[in-house]
Each structure stands twice: as C-alpha cells, then as structure tokens.
Amino acid sequence: MGDPDIGGYLDHVYVVLDTEPILVPENGILRFKLNYNCEPPGTDSSTPEYNGWDGCNVRISTDGENWNVINGLPGYDVNSLYSFGVEHGEGPNIAGWAGSSDGWVDAEFDLSAYSGQNVQIRFAFASDPATNTSDNSSYFGMAIDNIELGNFQNIGSSVGMIPGNMVQGGGDHWSEVSPGFESNTAVKCSEDGSVGPGWENYFESDQFFLQNGGIYSLDCNVKGTFDANSFWGLEASYKVGSEWSPWYNITNLENSSDVENYVFGSPGEDWRLASELYDIFPVDISVISGHYIKLRVYLKTNDNATGTGISFDNFTITETTFPADAPTGLVANLNVNHTVTLSWNGLDIPEISGYNVYRIVDGNYQLIADVIDSTYLDENPQYEMINSYVVTAVINDEETDYSENVEIFVPAETATWLSHDDGSSESGYQAGTLNSYGVSFETNNSYITHLQIYLQELDSADLNFKFWESDDNGLPDEEIVSFLVDSDQLNLGWNFIFIPENLRPFISNGVFFVGLLEFANSAKIGLDSDSDGFSYENIDGTWQMIGGNLMIRVLADIDQLPAPEDDLVMIDYELNNFPNPFNPTTTISFSIPSEARVGVKIYNSKGQLVKNLLNSKLSAGTHSIVWNGKNDDEQLVGSGIYFYNLSNGEQTVAVKKMLLIK
C-alpha cells in the first residue's frame, strides 16, 4: 500500500486492499504476514484525543458496505489515529499500527465470532497532511503477504484481491500544454481543462546547483483558477553529502517552528508573475546555497473542487552580487548599567543605507535594530546569559552576509563582576599537584552565581573550584563549598563557569576567597603580573601571597536564588537517583508532600540546561522518571557531572548531582 514511483506514500492518502467474500470456518483464524513503516506515534495538545498520525489496520465486513476495525496479534500501537479520524473523517478511537514493525512479522486474528458467515477482510492505510515518504525515505507504508482464512489462500497474487482508493481524485494530472508564457510549453495540473475533488498532485524538477555564498531569489509565472478552499504550494529539497533532505516549504527551508509555511490561492486566468500576486515572492532561497537542489510544485483541492487547474512556467532564480563583503571588527562591551555597546568597522560605500543588528537565539537570527552609524546600544540584553550578535550592511535595499559573531555575558541587573586583573595575561600559573591557590574578594549580602577564569594552557584534569572564608589575618580559612568542572567543557582564554544553584555561597559580610585545588595535569591559570596583593598559594599547608594576580573573577548578586543545598532540601521533598555513577541510564526518584505541577531538569556543570525531563501535574507521594543520558535534541551527552533540579511549579525545592561515566 504505497506508490511504487516514490517507494512509499504522500499526504492525505487512504488506500485499501479487500479480499473477495470468504466463508469463515468454525473457530476460523485469519493469518498473514505483515510489514509496515510510517510516521511514529505522537500526540499534540490541540488534538489530545489522538495519539498517532499515519497508520494502518485490519477491518471486516459482512455486507461489503459497513466495515469494522478488528483486533488481533500483534496488538495495535495506537488507539486513536489522526489520519483516519480527522483527515478522513472517521472520528476518534480508530486503532491501528504506527511506526515500524521492523520487518516482516506474523499476524493472527481470531474470527470465531464470524463462524459460518461470508466476510470480506480489508487492509487499510491512511496518512495525514504532514509527514510522509518525502520527509523520510524509510517510510514505505504497509505490505501484506501470505493471507490465509479457511479455504482462502493468497501468497502474493492480485487474484481475489480488490484494491481501492478512498480519496477522490487520485492519479497523475500533470501534463505539458502549449503555449507557455514565453516558451513553447508549460506544465499544467488539470484534466480536460478542469480540476476534480480531492487532488494532491506533485510535479518535481531536475536537480541543479546553487553556488556557495550566493544571494538567490526565486520567482515564476503562474495562471489558473480553482475554488477558495483549494491551494497550490512550492517546496525544495537539497542534497547534503549523498542524501537528499526532506521536502521543505519554499518559505521555510530550515523547517523552523517559528517560521510560517505559505501556500497560495488561485492566481487567475492570465499569466502573471508570482511576485505580482503574492507578497512572499520573490522568495529568498540563499540559505540552501552551496547545494544541489530540486523544486516541486503541488496542487491540493478540496472534496468539492471546481476550476480550470493551474499552470507554471519560467521558474527563475536570480543571484544578487553585492559590492561589499560583510562588516568586520564587531566588538561588544558591557556597560556599568548592564547595557551592551556594539561597534564595528563602517563600510565606505556610497550605496550603503545603514546596518542591521541581529541577536542569535537558539540558532535563529532575530533582527533587533537598524541603524545608520556603525555603533548600537542594546538597552535590553538577555540577562544572566551569553548574548551573541552579528551585523549586516544594507546596500540597495539588500543585505550583505552576516559579520563574524561576538559574544558577551550579561549578568542580572542586581549582579556585579568583582575582579582585580587588567584583562591581560603575562604568564600562566600552577601551584603544583594537590596544592591550592585562590583570589580574595569582598562583598556584602550577595550570592556568588558565576565565575570567570582565564586559562593560559589547557590540560586533561578537571578543575576543582573551592570557596574559603577569611580568617582574622585575611588568609583563606574554612572551606565554604567546592565543585568540579569537566575539562571537556573548558577552552583556552576566558571561560564562564555557572555555579549550580544549590552550591552558590552566600557572603553576608566581608572577605572571601575563590580558587582551586590543583590535580595532576591541571590547566595553567592566567597571571596578571601588573596587579598583585590579592592572590595566594597554599604549598604544604601554608598560605602565602603570589607576585601578580590570578585571573579569576566572581559575579556577586544581591538578589539571587535560594540558599545552599543543606537549607534548600526540606524533609517533605526527597530527591535521589540510582545508579550513581551511571552509564547511560539512571532512575530519578522524588517525593512531594501535596499535589503540584512538578518539574525535573538536568543541567551540566556550566549550568546549561541539558534536558527538560518532566513538567507535569502529579499527586502527592513518591514518583520516578528515567533519564537515558540524552539531551533535548535526543543526542547522548558526554561523561561528567550533571545536576538534577526538582521544582514544585513555583520554586526550586531540591538539587542533587550525579556522575555519568562511559
């Protein structure tokens, strides 16, 4: 059950394969071989009554008109398929198989309830309006072989089987017509000058190449008529290595959930440029430059469609060449009031009209300003995170490429960086194996939320950060807290270190120290030789001052987060994981005193969110959830220390750490 030309199925399919009438013997058993592969089960908040998309099932009829879904082995994966229920109007609770059978399996259905009756068996497959074989070449639909029931046997012949298409208007309605817009022929989707109901027809181009770095826009000529509830669309696929990408809407070639996918209504009886009819044209397709690409157009009509169809001609891709490269020298500086000043090298070109400033968020480029001069003040940066910026120049109403990006950490408005160095490192410093060194700072009534450390040379050891109180002589005394940072997460130069919420020290009044206990193979810390009087080393148990200042900085926040873990974890909340250490799966168990919306999140040692593991309303009592060592992108994370955070919908109530070892 699929289209042999594409090795699978498209959207809005509903195909069936029926047997001829069969007399069911006493205690009759229907047996057959089953193989299916389609979109996996899933749910959506807008249609909670459905828990699957594309899928297939088996049905039975005693009169050839009324069909009922029957159950057997293997059991159905889904109890309510969207494709049958919504796309094809059968309503909820139509069960079926979805995902993959992982090859041929034996199927068996007990039909003893129909003993002595003539029945027909129907194998049915349906798809919804979204994912299909074009998106995943492994999706082939449904296959049936070796059907047996009573005296009926079929080992792969069309004899005794009745195929059917439950969607009106199947078939290929594309053809060449003459004349075209400016050429001898054009491509047209029509049948004898009109369209029919339920069409879903696609026409695909040959492949062609877009030069890397080019600025490309697409337009075409189009004409035709159809009713308001039908539409046409345009898609592209591009080659990555030896594989072709799924078909993406031409207005959303990166398949972003934040970008609209456009389709288009009837263009009219006369040839017109798409850019004269639809605001989205000419479409910018520069994002897939450097690839071989293919285009395809399609027409989808409703169940009562009328009109003449649609014709296309002169698909034109235009490359725009800019008289200048992207801006250079982008620099970001943090101001005292926690705003960010950006500056870059201006372009000396008469045609330039200004610059666009973008912030990069989760890989998306968000336009935040257009300016005339080569400087910009960002008065609303994103606090407590790294802000990433790029700029472009605007020339003749077109943009250059993006500049190199610049990143800067912007602390909370209530936080202040404490430092003693001048930002330059004259040399690197090591205290020796299992000796300590630290830098003194002073603050009042503040939580220490982040560190910044300059690494002159990298090595293989993890960094063991420590906080100490100050004694009466102004030297490090009692240890306040310590934590590890995995060496794999460190880079040469400045590193931002997120202190886990449950380990953030609270400094009520006075001097404290921040530093490291040095292992073998530790990195060298940058040393500012022009500034001294704040850094100390502990060799064989004795603290003494270092000539110069270790390049370690702290961020002190007067209004930040809960107290350390000992004060944070209340007796009403229990949080543990087992096993710990683990590889790569561990079970996180927790107890809550009353019904609440509970969140469980996984962070790495930099404080970066790794996995939103749970966000659900739960009853009072003990619960557990398994973490499989994967992040939100379903990629396995590396070895190291991770923190798991339990919240009750209002605040963090418990934090623990665990160790992943591979």
NUVOMI-955284 format. One record per residue (C-alpha): y, z, x; residue number from 1; chain. Coordinates in steps of 0.25 Angstrom, whole numbers, plus 5000, padded with zeros to 4 digits. Layout:
BEGIN
> Y/Z/X/NUM/A
...
***
This chain:
BEGIN
> 5000/5000/5000/1/A
> 5011/4995/5008/2/A
> 5018/4982/5012/3/A
> 5010/4975/5023/4/A
> 5022/4967/5028/5/A
> 5028/4981/5033/6/A
> 5016/4989/5034/7/A
> 5020/4999/5024/8/A
> 5030/5001/5013/9/A
> 5045/5001/5009/10/A
> 5053/5010/5000/11/A
> 5050/5010/4984/12/A
> 5036/5005/4985/13/A
> 5026/5009/4974/14/A
> 5013/5001/4976/15/A
> 4999/5004/4970/16/A
> 4985/4999/4972/17/A
> 4976/5001/4960/18/A
> 4961/4999/4958/19/A
> 4954/4992/4947/20/A
> 4949/5001/4936/21/A
> 4937/5009/4941/22/A
> 4927/5017/4933/23/A
> 4927/5031/4939/24/A
> 4912/5037/4940/25/A
> 4909/5051/4937/26/A
> 4915/5060/4948/27/A
> 4922/5048/4953/28/A
> 4929/5049/4967/29/A
> 4940/5039/4972/30/A
> 4939/5037/4987/31/A
> 4947/5029/4996/32/A
> 4953/5028/5010/33/A
> 4968/5032/5011/34/A
> 4979/5029/5021/35/A
> 4994/5031/5019/36/A
> 5006/5033/5028/37/A
> 5020/5035/5022/38/A
> 5032/5044/5021/39/A
> 5028/5058/5023/40/A
> 5030/5069/5012/41/A
> 5044/5075/5011/42/A
> 5054/5081/5001/43/A
> 5069/5080/4998/44/A
> 5078/5090/4991/45/A
> 5083/5080/4982/46/A
> 5069/5078/4976/47/A
> 5061/5091/4978/48/A
> 5050/5087/4968/49/A
> 5045/5076/4978/50/A
> 5038/5080/4991/51/A
> 5034/5066/4996/52/A
> 5041/5052/4997/53/A
> 5032/5039/4999/54/A
> 5017/5041/4996/55/A
> 5004/5037/4989/56/A
> 4994/5042/4979/57/A
> 4982/5038/4970/58/A
> 4982/5036/4955/59/A
> 4973/5034/4944/60/A
> 4974/5027/4930/61/A
> 4964/5025/4919/62/A
> 4972/5015/4911/63/A
> 4979/5007/4923/64/A
> 4993/5011/4918/65/A
> 4994/5026/4920/66/A
> 4992/5032/4934/67/A
> 4990/5046/4938/68/A
> 4990/5051/4953/69/A
> 4977/5057/4957/70/A
> 4974/5067/4968/71/A
> 4963/5067/4978/72/A
> 4960/5069/4993/73/A
> 4968/5068/5002/74/A
> 4978/5076/4993/75/A
> 4992/5071/4991/76/A
> 5002/5075/5002/77/A
> 5013/5075/4991/78/A
> 5014/5080/4977/79/A
> 5027/5072/4973/80/A
> 5030/5058/4979/81/A
> 5045/5054/4978/82/A
> 5040/5039/4979/83/A
> 5032/5039/4967/84/A
> 5040/5050/4959/85/A
> 5055/5045/4962/86/A
> 5055/5031/4968/87/A
> 5045/5026/4958/88/A
> 5048/5035/4946/89/A
> 5035/5043/4944/90/A
> 5041/5057/4945/91/A
> 5037/5069/4954/92/A
> 5023/5074/4957/93/A
> 5017/5061/4961/94/A
> 5008/5065/4972/95/A
> 5003/5057/4984/96/A
> 5001/5055/4999/97/A
> 5013/5054/5008/98/A
> 5014/5054/5023/99/A
> 5001/5049/5030/100/A
> 4986/5050/5029/101/A
> 4985/5048/5044/102/A
> 4976/5036/5042/103/A
> 4964/5033/5032/104/A
> 4959/5045/5024/105/A
> 4948/5047/5013/106/A
> 4954/5049/4999/107/A
> 4946/5054/4987/108/A
> 4950/5057/4973/109/A
> 4941/5063/4962/110/A
> 4941/5055/4949/111/A
> 4930/5062/4942/112/A
> 4941/5065/4931/113/A
> 4940/5050/4928/114/A
> 4925/5048/4928/115/A
> 4921/5037/4918/116/A
> 4935/5031/4917/117/A
> 4941/5018/4923/118/A
> 4952/5021/4932/119/A
> 4962/5014/4942/120/A
> 4966/5020/4955/121/A
> 4980/5018/4960/122/A
> 4984/5020/4975/123/A
> 4999/5021/4975/124/A
> 5010/5021/4985/125/A
> 5025/5023/4984/126/A
> 5037/5024/4993/127/A
> 5051/5030/4990/128/A
> 5065/5024/4994/129/A
> 5065/5029/5008/130/A
> 5055/5029/5020/131/A
> 5045/5018/5021/132/A
> 5037/5010/5032/133/A
> 5050/5004/5037/134/A
> 5054/5018/5041/135/A
> 5040/5022/5047/136/A
> 5031/5011/5051/137/A
> 5019/5020/5049/138/A
> 5021/5021/5034/139/A
> 5011/5011/5028/140/A
> 5009/5016/5014/141/A
> 4996/5018/5008/142/A
> 4982/5012/5011/143/A
> 4969/5013/5003/144/A
> 4955/5009/5006/145/A
> 4940/5010/5002/146/A
> 4943/5014/4988/147/A
> 4930/5020/4980/148/A
> 4929/5025/4966/149/A
> 4915/5023/4958/150/A
> 4911/5009/4959/151/A
> 4925/5004/4964/152/A
> 4926/5002/4979/153/A
> 4937/4995/4987/154/A
> 4937/4994/5002/155/A
> 4950/4987/5004/156/A
> 4950/4975/4995/157/A
> 4961/4971/4985/158/A
> 4950/4968/4975/159/A
> 4950/4979/4964/160/A
> 4964/4984/4968/161/A
> 4977/4981/4961/162/A
> 4990/4983/4970/163/A
> 5003/4986/4963/164/A
> 5018/4987/4966/165/A
> 5024/4998/4957/166/A
> 5038/4994/4961/167/A
> 5044/4981/4954/168/A
> 5049/4970/4963/169/A
> 5040/4971/4975/170/A
> 5039/4959/4984/171/A
> 5048/4952/4994/172/A
> 5060/4946/4988/173/A
> 5067/4941/5001/174/A
> 5070/4926/5004/175/A
> 5079/4917/5011/176/A
> 5089/4910/5002/177/A
> 5099/4899/5005/178/A
> 5110/4898/5007/179/A
> 5114/4911/5014/180/A
> 5129/4916/5017/181/A
> 5132/4907/5029/182/A
> 5118/4903/5032/183/A
> 5107/4894/5026/184/A
> 5099/4906/5021/185/A
> 5100/4921/5017/186/A
> 5090/4932/5014/187/A
> 5089/4936/4999/188/A
> 5081/4946/4991/189/A
> 5079/4940/4977/190/A
> 5068/4934/4969/191/A
> 5072/4921/4961/192/A
> 5087/4925/4962/193/A
> 5085/4939/4957/194/A
> 5080/4953/4960/195/A
> 5070/4961/4954/196/A
> 5067/4976/4951/197/A
> 5062/4986/4962/198/A
> 5064/4977/4974/199/A
> 5064/4983/4988/200/A
> 5065/4971/4997/201/A
> 5068/4971/5012/202/A
> 5072/4960/5022/203/A
> 5071/4962/5037/204/A
> 5078/4955/5049/205/A
> 5073/4951/5062/206/A
> 5076/4961/5074/207/A
> 5088/4959/5082/208/A
> 5095/4967/5094/209/A
> 5108/4975/5094/210/A
> 5114/4977/5108/211/A
> 5115/4991/5112/212/A
> 5128/4998/5110/213/A
> 5134/4987/5101/214/A
> 5142/4989/5089/215/A
> 5135/4982/5078/216/A
> 5139/4980/5063/217/A
> 5130/4973/5052/218/A
> 5135/4964/5040/219/A
> 5128/4954/5031/220/A
> 5131/4944/5020/221/A
> 5125/4948/5006/222/A
> 5124/4944/4992/223/A
> 5116/4947/4979/224/A
> 5116/4955/4966/225/A
> 5108/4966/4961/226/A
> 5110/4978/4952/227/A
> 5117/4991/4956/228/A
> 5104/4999/4957/229/A
> 5098/4990/4968/230/A
> 5103/4989/4982/231/A
> 5101/4982/4996/232/A
> 5101/4988/5010/233/A
> 5101/4985/5024/234/A
> 5092/4992/5035/235/A
> 5090/4991/5050/236/A
> 5078/4995/5060/237/A
> 5080/4996/5075/238/A
> 5070/4996/5086/239/A
> 5068/5008/5095/240/A
> 5059/5005/5106/241/A
> 5047/4997/5100/242/A
> 5049/5004/5086/243/A
> 5058/5000/5074/244/A
> 5066/5011/5067/245/A
> 5065/5013/5052/246/A
> 5074/5004/5044/247/A
> 5087/5012/5042/248/A
> 5099/5009/5033/249/A
> 5109/5000/5040/250/A
> 5120/5010/5037/251/A
> 5111/5022/5043/252/A
> 5104/5016/5055/253/A
> 5101/5030/5061/254/A
> 5095/5035/5048/255/A
> 5105/5047/5047/256/A
> 5104/5056/5035/257/A
> 5119/5057/5036/258/A
> 5122/5042/5034/259/A
> 5121/5034/5021/260/A
> 5111/5023/5019/261/A
> 5118/5012/5012/262/A
> 5112/5002/5002/263/A
> 5120/4991/4995/264/A
> 5122/4985/4981/265/A
> 5123/4971/4976/266/A
> 5132/4962/4985/267/A
> 5136/4952/4975/268/A
> 5133/4937/4972/269/A
> 5141/4931/4984/270/A
> 5139/4932/4999/271/A
> 5147/4944/5005/272/A
> 5147/4952/5018/273/A
> 5141/4965/5016/274/A
> 5153/4971/5023/275/A
> 5161/4965/5011/276/A
> 5153/4972/5001/277/A
> 5148/4986/5007/278/A
> 5157/4995/5015/279/A
> 5146/4999/5025/280/A
> 5145/4985/5031/281/A
> 5146/4980/5042/282/A
> 5136/4991/5046/283/A
> 5137/4997/5059/284/A
> 5123/4996/5066/285/A
> 5127/4999/5080/286/A
> 5118/5012/5080/287/A
> 5106/5003/5082/288/A
> 5112/4994/5093/289/A
> 5103/4992/5105/290/A
> 5091/4990/5096/291/A
> 5083/4979/5089/292/A
> 5086/4980/5074/293/A
> 5081/4974/5061/294/A
> 5088/4973/5048/295/A
> 5083/4973/5034/296/A
> 5089/4972/5020/297/A
> 5083/4976/5007/298/A
> 5085/4975/4992/299/A
> 5081/4986/4983/300/A
> 5082/4984/4968/301/A
> 5080/4994/4956/302/A
> 5070/4993/4945/303/A
> 5079/4984/4936/304/A
> 5086/4976/4947/305/A
> 5093/4963/4944/306/A
> 5102/4953/4952/307/A
> 5100/4941/4962/308/A
> 5096/4949/4974/309/A
> 5102/4950/4988/310/A
> 5105/4940/5000/311/A
> 5108/4943/5014/312/A
> 5114/4934/5025/313/A
> 5121/4935/5039/314/A
> 5117/4949/5044/315/A
> 5128/4950/5055/316/A
> 5128/4961/5066/317/A
> 5141/4962/5073/318/A
> 5143/4968/5087/319/A
> 5156/4974/5090/320/A
> 5161/4975/5104/321/A
> 5171/4986/5108/322/A
> 5182/4984/5119/323/A
> 5179/4998/5124/324/A
> 5168/5008/5127/325/A
> 5167/5022/5121/326/A
> 5177/5032/5124/327/A
> 5174/5041/5137/328/A
> 5177/5054/5143/329/A
> 5175/5062/5130/330/A
> 5177/5077/5133/331/A
> 5177/5089/5123/332/A
> 5184/5103/5125/333/A
> 5183/5115/5117/334/A
> 5196/5122/5114/335/A
> 5199/5136/5112/336/A
> 5199/5135/5097/337/A
> 5185/5129/5097/338/A
> 5190/5115/5094/339/A
> 5186/5103/5103/340/A
> 5195/5093/5110/341/A
> 5189/5080/5113/342/A
> 5195/5070/5123/343/A
> 5191/5056/5129/344/A
> 5196/5044/5137/345/A
> 5204/5036/5128/346/A
> 5202/5020/5127/347/A
> 5214/5011/5131/348/A
> 5211/5000/5121/349/A
> 5222/4994/5112/350/A
> 5212/4992/5101/351/A
> 5208/5007/5100/352/A
> 5212/5015/5088/353/A
> 5206/5028/5091/354/A
> 5194/5037/5093/355/A
> 5183/5042/5084/356/A
> 5177/5056/5087/357/A
> 5163/5060/5083/358/A
> 5155/5073/5083/359/A
> 5140/5071/5085/360/A
> 5132/5080/5076/361/A
> 5116/5079/5075/362/A
> 5117/5065/5082/363/A
> 5127/5060/5071/364/A
> 5141/5055/5075/365/A
> 5152/5061/5066/366/A
> 5166/5056/5066/367/A
> 5176/5068/5067/368/A
> 5189/5061/5071/369/A
> 5196/5048/5074/370/A
> 5207/5050/5084/371/A
> 5217/5041/5091/372/A
> 5218/5048/5104/373/A
> 5207/5052/5114/374/A
> 5206/5066/5110/375/A
> 5202/5074/5098/376/A
> 5202/5089/5094/377/A
> 5189/5093/5086/378/A
> 5194/5105/5078/379/A
> 5181/5106/5070/380/A
> 5170/5106/5080/381/A
> 5156/5111/5077/382/A
> 5156/5126/5081/383/A
> 5144/5132/5089/384/A
> 5138/5119/5093/385/A
> 5140/5108/5103/386/A
> 5149/5097/5097/387/A
> 5147/5083/5102/388/A
> 5158/5072/5101/389/A
> 5159/5057/5104/390/A
> 5171/5048/5102/391/A
> 5173/5033/5100/392/A
> 5185/5023/5101/393/A
> 5189/5015/5089/394/A
> 5193/5001/5093/395/A
> 5196/4990/5082/396/A
> 5190/5000/5071/397/A
> 5177/5000/5079/398/A
> 5171/5012/5087/399/A
> 5166/5012/5102/400/A
> 5153/5019/5106/401/A
> 5153/5034/5106/402/A
> 5158/5041/5118/403/A
> 5149/5050/5126/404/A
> 5148/5063/5118/405/A
> 5154/5076/5122/406/A
> 5148/5090/5118/407/A
> 5155/5103/5117/408/A
> 5150/5116/5111/409/A
> 5160/5122/5101/410/A
> 5158/5137/5099/411/A
> 5160/5145/5086/412/A
> 5175/5147/5083/413/A
> 5172/5162/5086/414/A
> 5166/5160/5099/415/A
> 5172/5159/5113/416/A
> 5166/5154/5126/417/A
> 5166/5164/5138/418/A
> 5166/5158/5152/419/A
> 5170/5161/5166/420/A
> 5167/5148/5173/421/A
> 5177/5136/5174/422/A
> 5167/5126/5169/423/A
> 5163/5120/5183/424/A
> 5150/5124/5191/425/A
> 5151/5124/5206/426/A
> 5137/5128/5208/427/A
> 5124/5133/5202/428/A
> 5119/5148/5202/429/A
> 5106/5155/5201/430/A
> 5103/5169/5202/431/A
> 5088/5168/5207/432/A
> 5075/5170/5199/433/A
> 5075/5181/5189/434/A
> 5089/5185/5193/435/A
> 5101/5185/5183/436/A
> 5115/5181/5182/437/A
> 5126/5182/5172/438/A
> 5141/5180/5168/439/A
> 5149/5191/5162/440/A
> 5157/5188/5149/441/A
> 5166/5197/5140/442/A
> 5167/5196/5125/443/A
> 5168/5206/5113/444/A
> 5161/5206/5099/445/A
> 5154/5192/5102/446/A
> 5141/5185/5101/447/A
> 5137/5176/5113/448/A
> 5132/5164/5106/449/A
> 5131/5153/5117/450/A
> 5130/5152/5132/451/A
> 5135/5140/5140/452/A
> 5129/5139/5154/453/A
> 5131/5129/5165/454/A
> 5118/5124/5173/455/A
> 5121/5119/5186/456/A
> 5106/5115/5189/457/A
> 5094/5115/5179/458/A
> 5080/5121/5182/459/A
> 5068/5123/5174/460/A
> 5069/5138/5170/461/A
> 5074/5143/5156/462/A
> 5087/5151/5156/463/A
> 5086/5166/5153/464/A
> 5100/5170/5147/465/A
> 5104/5184/5147/466/A
> 5115/5193/5142/467/A
> 5119/5206/5148/468/A
> 5128/5218/5145/469/A
> 5138/5222/5155/470/A
> 5137/5236/5162/471/A
> 5149/5245/5166/472/A
> 5150/5237/5179/473/A
> 5152/5224/5172/474/A
> 5138/5219/5176/475/A
> 5126/5214/5168/476/A
> 5118/5225/5162/477/A
> 5109/5226/5149/478/A
> 5103/5213/5145/479/A
> 5108/5209/5131/480/A
> 5099/5197/5128/481/A
> 5092/5185/5135/482/A
> 5087/5172/5130/483/A
> 5081/5159/5137/484/A
> 5085/5145/5136/485/A
> 5075/5134/5139/486/A
> 5078/5126/5152/487/A
> 5075/5113/5144/488/A
> 5087/5115/5136/489/A
> 5097/5116/5148/490/A
> 5105/5106/5154/491/A
> 5114/5105/5167/492/A
> 5128/5109/5164/493/A
> 5133/5117/5153/494/A
> 5123/5122/5143/495/A
> 5125/5128/5129/496/A
> 5116/5140/5126/497/A
> 5114/5144/5112/498/A
> 5111/5159/5111/499/A
> 5101/5162/5100/500/A
> 5107/5169/5088/501/A
> 5098/5181/5090/502/A
> 5101/5183/5105/503/A
> 5116/5182/5104/504/A
> 5122/5194/5111/505/A
> 5134/5201/5104/506/A
> 5144/5206/5114/507/A
> 5152/5217/5108/508/A
> 5162/5221/5119/509/A
> 5163/5217/5134/510/A
> 5156/5210/5145/511/A
> 5142/5204/5145/512/A
> 5134/5195/5154/513/A
> 5127/5181/5151/514/A
> 5117/5175/5162/515/A
> 5103/5172/5165/516/A
> 5090/5178/5171/517/A
> 5086/5167/5181/518/A
> 5072/5162/5181/519/A
> 5066/5153/5192/520/A
> 5070/5139/5191/521/A
> 5083/5143/5183/522/A
> 5095/5133/5182/523/A
> 5107/5135/5190/524/A
> 5119/5140/5183/525/A
> 5133/5134/5186/526/A
> 5142/5143/5194/527/A
> 5157/5142/5194/528/A
> 5162/5147/5207/529/A
> 5177/5147/5204/530/A
> 5175/5159/5194/531/A
> 5168/5172/5197/532/A
> 5167/5186/5192/533/A
> 5159/5184/5180/534/A
> 5145/5181/5185/535/A
> 5134/5190/5190/536/A
> 5120/5189/5196/537/A
> 5108/5199/5196/538/A
> 5100/5198/5208/539/A
> 5089/5208/5209/540/A
> 5095/5217/5198/541/A
> 5109/5217/5204/542/A
> 5121/5211/5197/543/A
> 5132/5205/5205/544/A
> 5143/5195/5204/545/A
> 5142/5180/5207/546/A
> 5153/5172/5214/547/A
> 5156/5162/5203/548/A
> 5154/5161/5188/549/A
> 5141/5157/5182/550/A
> 5144/5146/5171/551/A
> 5138/5153/5159/552/A
> 5147/5155/5147/553/A
> 5145/5162/5133/554/A
> 5150/5160/5119/555/A
> 5155/5172/5113/556/A
> 5156/5172/5097/557/A
> 5163/5184/5090/558/A
> 5157/5179/5076/559/A
> 5143/5174/5078/560/A
> 5129/5176/5073/561/A
> 5120/5189/5072/562/A
> 5117/5199/5082/563/A
> 5105/5198/5091/564/A
> 5090/5198/5086/565/A
> 5088/5213/5086/566/A
> 5099/5215/5076/567/A
> 5096/5202/5069/568/A
> 5081/5202/5065/569/A
> 5081/5212/5053/570/A
> 5068/5219/5049/571/A
> 5068/5211/5036/572/A
> 5067/5198/5044/573/A
> 5055/5195/5053/574/A
> 5054/5183/5061/575/A
> 5043/5179/5071/576/A
> 5035/5166/5076/577/A
> 5021/5165/5081/578/A
> 5016/5160/5090/579/A
> 5027/5162/5100/580/A
> 5027/5155/5110/581/A
> 5022/5143/5103/582/A
> 5019/5128/5104/583/A
> 5024/5121/5096/584/A
> 5022/5129/5083/585/A
> 5025/5143/5078/586/A
> 5026/5150/5065/587/A
> 5039/5158/5062/588/A
> 5037/5169/5052/589/A
> 5048/5177/5046/590/A
> 5050/5187/5034/591/A
> 5062/5188/5025/592/A
> 5066/5200/5016/593/A
> 5070/5192/5004/594/A
> 5071/5178/4998/595/A
> 5080/5170/5006/596/A
> 5083/5156/5012/597/A
> 5077/5157/5026/598/A
> 5080/5148/5038/599/A
> 5072/5147/5051/600/A
> 5078/5139/5062/601/A
> 5073/5136/5076/602/A
> 5083/5136/5088/603/A
> 5081/5132/5103/604/A
> 5087/5141/5114/605/A
> 5100/5134/5113/606/A
> 5102/5138/5099/607/A
> 5100/5123/5094/608/A
> 5093/5122/5080/609/A
> 5079/5116/5082/610/A
> 5073/5117/5069/611/A
> 5077/5121/5055/612/A
> 5063/5127/5051/613/A
> 5065/5133/5038/614/A
> 5076/5134/5027/615/A
> 5070/5139/5014/616/A
> 5071/5150/5004/617/A
> 5060/5160/5006/618/A
> 5055/5172/4999/619/A
> 5055/5186/5005/620/A
> 5043/5188/5015/621/A
> 5036/5182/5027/622/A
> 5037/5167/5030/623/A
> 5033/5158/5041/624/A
> 5036/5144/5046/625/A
> 5030/5135/5057/626/A
> 5039/5129/5068/627/A
> 5032/5117/5074/628/A
> 5041/5116/5086/629/A
> 5049/5105/5081/630/A
> 5064/5103/5079/631/A
> 5071/5098/5066/632/A
> 5068/5083/5071/633/A
> 5053/5087/5072/634/A
> 5053/5086/5087/635/A
> 5045/5096/5095/636/A
> 5055/5105/5103/637/A
> 5053/5110/5117/638/A
> 5048/5123/5123/639/A
> 5057/5134/5123/640/A
> 5063/5146/5116/641/A
> 5067/5144/5101/642/A
> 5073/5153/5091/643/A
> 5070/5154/5077/644/A
> 5080/5159/5067/645/A
> 5078/5165/5053/646/A
> 5089/5165/5043/647/A
> 5090/5170/5029/648/A
> 5100/5160/5024/649/A
> 5112/5168/5028/650/A
> 5110/5172/5042/651/A
> 5100/5173/5053/652/A
> 5091/5185/5052/653/A
> 5081/5183/5063/654/A
> 5079/5175/5076/655/A
> 5067/5174/5086/656/A
> 5064/5166/5098/657/A
> 5051/5158/5101/658/A
> 5045/5150/5112/659/A
> 5040/5136/5111/660/A
> 5030/5133/5123/661/A
> 5024/5120/5125/662/A
***
